[in-house]
Amino acid sequence: MKKWKQKAIVQKIISYLPLSHKINYIFQKYVTKGVTLSDEYLFDRLGHARDHIKGYQKYSKKAIPAICLEIGTGWYPIVPISFFLVGADRIYSVDISLLTSKERLHTTLQKFVECEKLNQFKQYIDYLPNRYGIILNLLANYSSFSLDEVLQKLNITYLIEDSRKLSLPDNSIDLVNSNNTFEHIYPNILIPILKEFRRIVKKQDGVMSHFIDMSDHFAHFDNSINIYNFLQFSDKQWKWIDNSIQPQSRMRIYDYKQIYNDLNIPISEEIFRVGNLNELKEIRLAEKFANKPIEEIAKSHCHFISNMKAIV
Ligand SMILES: C[S@@+](CC[C@H](N)C(=O)[O-])C[C@H]1O[C@@H](n2cnc3c(N)ncnc32)[C@H](O)[C@@H]1O
């Protein structure tokens, strides 16, 4: 049996167990080796942080977003720490469960320092030396701080709550962002979340910036399949394969654009990867994908920036 199918079966079983996220972490750490903080992962997310800030500067005409909100913290909060380093006053990060830990935060901070020492950092983030100093001080006495104290020193507030109903006031956030998270949220949840973002983002000069990875995530783990493999299944079949720990909605770029359009959220800039038509042609597409333009189906990653000033 192919590796991705074995992983799908194990994750499906885990998803029915209590503490499923913890068990999944252990499974991914020791079996699939999918949770290591690799250089590739770090640089990818640093690139996201850089592009969020650039988008913010372009549309708000301000240098630094004072108040930021990220949805989907995950295991390693690279983007929130990057916002701290450039000078943000408050960074909220929302998740449905607390996946990070004091140990994983330590790993992340150490990785930032390694990166800085190798001079690889400045090309992504124009960080403030005093903020970097705070990280060095934290690491020097790391064991004496609790997770809450570490987060407090980094101006980060974790919100473990339903993103459809956030405990934040209207017009209070300068930059709303997400990183490789929307693809895990089905439209019945994503639509109310985007409505909530529209409520909390500042309408005067706020910006939204979302990175979406539309590739089949099982292909990141099993190189015998390509990034379009999951498009061969009907919705009914996919329901059996997909799991609630790391769901994949399989939405394509046109689905997201339709939602933005329906909610009257502007897409001021749309950046995407064209994907690989040859690989896509290897897959016998399920009907719901087969009758769409092949170039649209092939797009594998996208980044939407919204100037919320343009909201009517
Ligand atoms: C693949 S991880 C991405 C983590 C991180 N942003 C990154 O760049 O690697 C997706 C995250 O989104 C979170 N998530 C999924 N649905 C969510 C929702 N409705 N509200 C908040 N977070 C959600 C998951 O718990 C998970 O931590």
PDBQT file of the ligand as one rigid body, heavy atoms in Angstrom, charges set to zero:
ROOT
HETATM    1  C1  LIG A 401      -0.836  23.466   8.447  1.00  0.00    +0.000 C 
HETATM    2  S1  LIG A 401      -1.024  24.361   9.894  1.00  0.00    +0.000 S 
HETATM    3  C2  LIG A 401      -0.199  25.865   9.461  1.00  0.00    +0.000 C 
HETATM    4  C3  LIG A 401       0.599  26.362  10.612  1.00  0.00    +0.000 C 
HETATM    5  C4  LIG A 401       1.435  27.602  10.392  1.00  0.00    +0.000 C 
HETATM    6  N1  LIG A 401       0.611  28.757  10.099  1.00  0.00    +0.000 N 
HETATM    7  C5  LIG A 401       2.459  27.413   9.321  1.00  0.00    +0.000 C 
HETATM    8  O1  LIG A 401       2.694  28.340   8.581  1.00  0.00    +0.000 OA
HETATM    9  O2  LIG A 401       3.056  26.353   9.237  1.00  0.00    +0.000 OA
HETATM   10  C6  LIG A 401      -2.708  24.848   9.914  1.00  0.00    +0.000 C 
HETATM   11  C7  LIG A 401      -3.128  25.351  11.262  1.00  0.00    +0.000 C 
HETATM   12  O3  LIG A 401      -4.430  25.899  11.152  1.00  0.00    +0.000 OA
HETATM   13  C8  LIG A 401      -5.161  25.555  12.299  1.00  0.00    +0.000 C 
HETATM   14  N2  LIG A 401      -6.589  25.662  11.999  1.00  0.00    +0.000 N 
HETATM   15  C9  LIG A 401      -7.343  24.848  11.237  1.00  0.00    +0.000 A 
HETATM   16  N3  LIG A 401      -8.629  25.268  11.238  1.00  0.00    +0.000 NA
HETATM   17  C10 LIG A 401      -8.671  26.395  11.998  1.00  0.00    +0.000 A 
HETATM   18  C11 LIG A 401      -9.710  27.285  12.390  1.00  0.00    +0.000 A 
HETATM   19  N4  LIG A 401     -10.959  27.108  11.998  1.00  0.00    +0.000 N 
HETATM   20  N5  LIG A 401      -9.386  28.302  13.202  1.00  0.00    +0.000 NA
HETATM   21  C12 LIG A 401      -8.111  28.487  13.626  1.00  0.00    +0.000 A 
HETATM   22  N6  LIG A 401      -7.096  27.678  13.281  1.00  0.00    +0.000 NA
HETATM   23  C13 LIG A 401      -7.361  26.649  12.488  1.00  0.00    +0.000 A 
HETATM   24  C14 LIG A 401      -4.688  24.149  12.619  1.00  0.00    +0.000 C 
HETATM   25  O4  LIG A 401      -4.973  23.778  13.959  1.00  0.00    +0.000 OA
HETATM   26  C15 LIG A 401      -3.198  24.283  12.329  1.00  0.00    +0.000 C 
HETATM   27  O5  LIG A 401      -2.492  24.698  13.444  1.00  0.00    +0.000 OA
ENDROOT
TORSDOF 0
